Amino acid sequence: MNPEALAAEADNVANAAAAAAEAARTAADAAQSFAEAVAESAGDVIAAATGGLVDPFIFRLSIFVLAIFVGYFVVWSVTPALHTPLMSVTNAISSVIVVGALLAVGVEAAADLGNGSGWARGFGLAALVLASINIFGGFLVTQRMLAMYRRKDKGEGR
């Protein structure tokens, strides 16, 4: 191929990538607005059911605590044969957290900064460190679990 055709093909690929990125941004914005609407309506339902006596912070904290208990019992009831696939899924979730944490750490580069950007960067850094530890630890545990299923050479007459 000649250089002009390669340049034209590179421009086409770049334009397609830009269009895909814009479509992903639009989908992410739509998903965020939907999640915010669901969270607000759930809060309104709880406030209406309790007569406004439950503080939203307490409501969200109780959901977080319940999630901790459910996660604990789910993980500890997993059989050893399913532990490796569970760790793989956990590593995939942690990698998504790392992407979000990197975005939070880089919030300084955003055009429309509001108050609290220091908090966002601090929490983003903490999430980045904890998710990275989780990913690397998960890979180590997965490697150790897979080593249990490898055949061991005895070295006697083979």
N, C-alpha and C positions, 0 to 999 in steps of 0.2 A: 504494500500500500504506500501511496505517496504521503508526504508530510501534511498536505492540505486535507486529505481525507482523514488522517489521524486526528488532526486538530478539530475538524468538523465533528468527528465521532466523540472526541473528548468533550466538546461543547454540548453535544446532545446528552451525553451521560451526566454532565454537570447540571444541565437544566432539568433532567429527569430526577436527579437527586434532590435538587432544590424544591421541585414540586412535591416529591414524597415527604420531604422535611416539613413543608408547609401543611400538607395534609395531616401529618402526624401531630403537628402543633395544634391544628384545628380540632382534631379528635381529642387531644389531651385537654384542651380548654373546655370542650363539651363535657368530657368525663368529670372534670373538676367542678364545673357548675352543677352537674347532676348530683355529684356526691355532696356538695354543699347544700343543695336543695333537700336531699334525703336526710342529712344530718339535722337541718333546721326543722324539717317537718317532724322528725322523731323527737326532737327536743320540745316542740310545741305539743305533741301528743302527750308526752310525759308530764309537761307542765299542766296541761288541761286535766289529765287523769289525777294528778296529785294536788290540784288547786294551786299550783305555783309554789309549793312548799319545798321542792327539791331543787337545789342549786345545780346549774348545768355542770359545774366543775365536779361536784360530788357524783353526779350521774355518770360522767365520763370516767372518773376515777374508779367507780364500782365496775364498769365494763372492763377496764384495764385489769383490775384485780381478778375478776372472773376469768379473763383470758389467760392470765398467768396460771391459775389452777387447772383450767382445761388443758392448756399446753403441757403442763407437768404430767398430768395423768395420761394424756395421749402418748407422750414420748416414752414414759416409763413402762407402758403396757405393750410396746412394740416388740415383736419377737426378733431374735437376733438375725434371722434370715431377711427381714425387711428393714433392718437398720441401715444398710448401705444405700438403698433407694431413698430412704427418708433423709439421710445426710445429703444426698445429691440435690434433693428438692430444697433443703434448707440452704445449701450453698447458692442455689440459683436465686432464692429470695434475698439472701444477703448481698448478692451482687447487684440486685436492683436497689437495695438500700444504699450501697456504695455509690451508685450513680446519683441518687437523690442527695446523698451527703456531699458529693463533689459539687453539685449545683448549689447547695446551701452554703458551702464554704466559699464558692466563687460568687456570692451574691453581690460583692462589691462591684463586679463588672456590669451588673444590671443597670439599665438606664433610669428606672424609676425606683430609687431607694426610698424607703420610708424609715420611720423610727424602728429601732430594734434590730437593725442589720447586724450589729455586734452579737446580739443574742443568737441570731440565725447562724452566723458564722461559727460561734462557739458550739452550739448544738450540732451543727453540721460536722464539725471536726470530731466531736465526741462520737457521733454516729459512724463516721468514717473509721475511726480507730476500733470501735467495738465490732463493727461488721467485718472489718479486715481480720481481726482476731478470730471471729466466728468462722470465716471462710477458711483460713489457714488451718485452724483446729479441726474443722470438718474434713478437710482433705487428709490430714494426718490420721484421724480416726477411721476414715474410709479406707485408707491404705492399710491400716492395721487390720481392719475387718477382712479385707480381701486377702491379706497374707494368711489368714486362718484357713482359707480354702485352697491354697497352693499345695501341691504335692511336695513332701519333704524328701530330699535325697539323704539316704543313710550313709552313702559313701562306702558301703561294704560290697565289694565284688561287682560293682557296676561301672 
